[in-house]
Amino acid sequence: MKQNLSFRTEGSLSASGGKMKFVIQRVDKASVTVENKIVGEIGKGFLVLVGVCDTDTREIADKMLGKMLRLRIFADENDKTNLDLNSVNGELLIISQFTLYADCRKGNRPSFTKAGNPEFANEMYEYILKKCSKEVSHVASGIFGEHMDISLVNSGPFTIVLDSDEICR
């Protein structure tokens, strides 16, 4: 199994191989708490919930991150959404969330079998954090696999869902 994990993280699969998901919320501020301790917080920027499946690759992550970082969803001087995250010195709070893969087709209890294997999903999550840190001055995160309480002030509200099936065509 470990051999397959390395293969996937090398970016050898095509961009259409996975189905990574980002739920991006434009926020005035956001924080994440684990066991009553704030482990990450930001001011103006994006709160991003990240879902990874087993067929995702670094190539997919790179395309998703490029799209996210270039989204022009902050208001300019004319109150038009023309500015991206860097234009407003925005910050990122990135949270891994396997529940984005909930399958509710049968019964009332969701199945999460489409979510990535935890070891692989954590590798991809860490990769995403590292890449974001190269582009954005302040990147905060939750703790992978922990129960987290998320607080946010959603500005707008403005929420966008990015799906690699659409972004990586």
Residue, then its C-alpha position, 0 to 999 in steps of 0.5 A: m500500500k505504501q508503494n501506491l501512496s508514493f506513486r500517487t503523490e509523484g503527480s504521475l496520474s493525469a489531472s482528471g484522475g481525482k476529484m479534489k474538492f475545495v469549499i472556499q468562504r470569503v471571511d473577515k476573520a476565522s479560527v479553528t479550535v482543538e480541545n479548547k485551544i485556538v490552533g489557527e486563526i486569520g483575519k480577512g481572507f479565505l477559510v478553505l475546507v479541503g477534501v481529498c480522494d485516493t486518486d488525487t495528485r499533486e498536479i490536481a492540487d496545483k491546479m486547484l490552488g492556482k484557481m483558488l489563489r486567482l479568484r477575484i472575489f474581493a471588492d475593489e474601490n468601485d465595490k466590484t469583485n475584481l481583487d484576488l487574495n494577494s491584492v487585499n493581503g488576504e490570509l488563508l485558514i485551511i482545514s482538511q474535511f473528509t466529510l465533503y465526500a459524504d454519500c447520502r444516496k442510501g439510508n440516512r447515515p452518510s458513507f465516506t468510502k470515497a474520501g481519501n485514505p487518511e495517510f494519503a489525505n494527510e500527505m496531500y493536505e501537508y502538500i497543499l499547506k506548503k504550496c500555499s505558504k509559498e504564495v500567501s504571507h499568512v497560512a493557518s491550519g487545523i490539525f488533521g484528523e482531530h475534532m475541530d471547532i471552526s468559527l468564522v465571519n463569512s463576508g457576503p456571504f460569499t462561498i464557492v465550491l471548486d471541484s477538480d472534475e470541473i477545474c482540471r478538464 
